[in-house]
Amino acid sequence: MRWVFDNSFVGIDRRHRRSLRLHERRRLEAVGPPPPLPTALRQLKLAAFEVDDASLLRFSYHVSSVAMLATALGRDDVARSLQGMVEFLATPSDRGDREEMVGAFLREAEAILLS
């Protein structure tokens, strides 16, 4: 599994390995091994500070990717907590409520990870 950390996308690399990529949008090679799960959760926490209505979908994809990473690492309990956050982000809510709930979901995922 390879991990992409780019300005436009964060998550599991879904591309198939090919030597020739026509019409490639990714100019820099921002692909590497996935981060450890605690690091991915810290990156999510930092990304949560910048979430507004315009970047909500991108943040939701980021959370979903970290949930897939947690599943791949055998931490289904953490993945369930993060999927709950994705479901919450899909419902319309006030920005203040959203920030509070995102923080609560991240604290829950970190507590599960540390237990």
N, C-alpha and C positions, 0 to 999 in steps of 0.2 A: 504494500500500500504506500502510495506517495501522497504528500500533502502540499497544497498550494497556498501560499501566503502572499497575495498580491493586492494592490489597491482596489481592484475591481472584484476580487473573489477570494474567499478564504474557505478551504475545505479539502475534501478528498479529491484527488485528481481523477477525473472520469475519462480522460483521453486514453485511447489505445496507443501503444508504442508504435510509432511509424517513423521512418527516417525522413520522409518528405511530407511536409504539412503545407498545403496550399491554403491561402486565405487565413492564415493563423493570426488571431487577434492578440495573443499574448506575445509581446516582443521580448521580454526578459524571461530568463529561465528562473522562475520563482518556485520551483518544485524541489522538494526534499523529503526526508523522512518525516513522519508525523511527530508532533511534539508529545512529550509525556502528558497524561491527562490533567494533572494539576496545572501545568503550564497552559494548556488549552483553556482551562477554566479561568485562569488569570487573564488570558487574552480576551475572553468573553466579557469578563468584568470591566476591563478597560474599554472595550468596544461599546459597552452598554452606556457609558457616559456620553457618547456621541450620537445616540439614537434619537432621531426626530422622525416626523411623518414621512419624509422623503427617503430616509435610509432604513426604514422599518423592514422592508422586504429583504434587503441585503443582510441585516442583522438576524432575521429569522432563518435565512439560509446558513449563516454562520453557526447558529445554535443547533440547527439540524445536522450540520456536518460534525460538530463536536459530539452530538448524540450518537451518530454513526461510529465515530472513533471510539466512544465508550463501549458500544456494543462489540466492536471488533476486538477490544482489549478485555472483554469478558465482564465488564461492569454494567450489567443490564439495569441495576438499581439507579445508577447515575443517569443512564440513558432515559429511563422512564421519567425522571424528574425534568430532564431537559426537553423531552417531548411534550410534557405538560406545559412548559414555557412556550413552545412553538404553538400549541393549541390556544394558549391564552393570547399570544400575539396576533393570531388570526381573527380574534374577535375585536370589534371596535371598542375602544375605551379612551378615557381621558388620559392626557399625557402624564399627569401627576400619579394617577393610579397605575399606569403602565410602568413608570420608573420604580415605584414601590414594589410592585409584584415581580418585576424582573430581578430586583435585588433579593427579594425573598426566595425566588426559585434558585438563584445562584448560591445563596447561603445554604439552602437545603442540599443542593448538589455537592457543595464542598463538605458539609457535615457528613453526608453519606460516604463520600470518598475517604474522609479521615477516620471513619468508624470501622 
